[in-house]
Amino acid sequence: MSMWPGRDSTRDSIRGPLDESIFEPLDEPGRDSAPEPFHDSSPEPAKGVSGNIFYLVLVQAITYLAPLITLPYLTRTLDVGHYALLGFTQAVIQYFVLVTDYGFGITATRLIAIDSRNKNAVSAVVANTLAVKLLLAIACALFSLLLMAVFSDLGENALLLAACFIGVLGNALFPTWLFQGLEKMQMLAFITCMSRLLPLPFFFLFVKTPDDVIRAAILQNIPGLLAAIASFYYLSQQGIVGRSAVSARTIKAMLQEGWPVFLSNMSTSFYTGINLILLKIFSGADQVAYFAATDKIRLAAQGFIQPIASALFPRIVALGRKAESAAASRALVLRGTVLLVALELAGGLVLYFGADLIARRYLGADFLAAAVYLKSLAFLPVIIAVATVISQWRFLALGESRVLSRIYLIAGPLHALYASYLTYAHQSSGLIASLYITEIGITLAMIAVAQRKQIPLL
């Protein structure tokens, strides 16, 4: 079913309004109009979906495990108040990360996957995506100055906010979407591992007291910038991406293409990023610190979802383009769903029954009360796994992102309303209850819409 009214062909059903401007070579003096193929001197040895999943799982594992290496050190070195302050500032920064991402993780990946052997087309996607992400990062920097002038908590910790803003720049510049669209997962895994692991020793060298919280923030947020530098070096050495003009018309079209996904992501943030902010407003620093620490562990347990979803997404899109391979696409969705749900259920059981031990031995004596939070959050990833399957492998893969965005546009603000009340009335327990209400409600809404639109779920 087409995402864009009036387009009936199979190719158009998975392409957005910017495809015509992106996938034709931009008008540049001296540029040959024929598509230029890649001449990659180092093709990836691992081919196929299984290889992609392995490397993306490795990427996600490092992304979540690296912070877990330093988490027990930080919970012991930084006091509860400073750790809560760091967690709150990171929650604010995540909104800037969402703005710079803008949904390009889906839209740019899809555009590159569709025409991955056309170097001119890929170069145009890369140039214009990076340009618009940098413009969004500049806008976020200016807005952060306004926030510091309006809110005293941020103004009094301007250096901490600036340190965390390094993560926004890294997110804007690191072209994860390019590696995923080209299915170069091995190099993506190598760059991610390197950038995440290199800063780890410096935590133990430079973060010694609670007053070193700014150093901790810099080290937490610098991996993206390191990964971007390594990526640009690799791309230039391999000649994967060439020079391409940046077009205002193309940038406008890219913003239009990514708008539904951006709205969905921003609405989603009302029940992800806003949680620490609500705790900061309605409860004490201890609850902020406990939730921030346990949510890192929950996210690590949840970390298998996105790499598997991202690895299978280009293949599901490609198979879904032709009627003769539709059955293979649905079979791939079914196998992926079983794998995701099984992994998250196993992880939930480990977290629930091991919560007391994790809090006592891993987080430290000051965080014993965090065990209750960990038990409460243990099975949330199972619901999120089901929602991810439906949203990405069915709605987005079939070009139904606008329908999906409407669900999140309703769910996000609604969550902010009742989560605010429940957090005010019951503090952390009310907040966690609101997370389950929202995730279950979104999943049921997507199932209902899929049935109405006759979209097969499996």
Protein Blocks (a to p, Z undefined) as FASTA:
>chain_A
ZZbghiabfklmmccfklmmmmpccddehiafbdcddddfbdcfbgcjklmmmmmmmmmm
mmmmmmmmmmmmmmmmpcfklmmmmmmmmmmmmmmmmmmnnommmmmmmmmmmmmmlmkl
mmmmmmmmmmmmmmmmmmmmmmmmmmmmmmmklmmmmmmmmmmmmmmmmmmmmcfklmmm
nopaklmmmmmmmmmmmmmmmmmmmmmbfklmmmmmmmmmmmmmmmmmmmmmmmmmnoma
ccddddfklmmmmmmmmmmmmmmmmmmmmmmmmmmmmmmmmmcfklmmmmmmmmmmmmmm
mmmmmmmmmmmmmmmmmmmmpmklmmmmmmmmmmmmmmmmmmmmmmmmmmmmmmmmmmmm
mnomklmmmmmmmmmmmmmmmmmmmmmmmmmmmmmmnopammmmmmmmmmmmmmmmmmmm
mmmmnommmmmmmmmmmmmmmmmmmmmmmmmnopafZZ
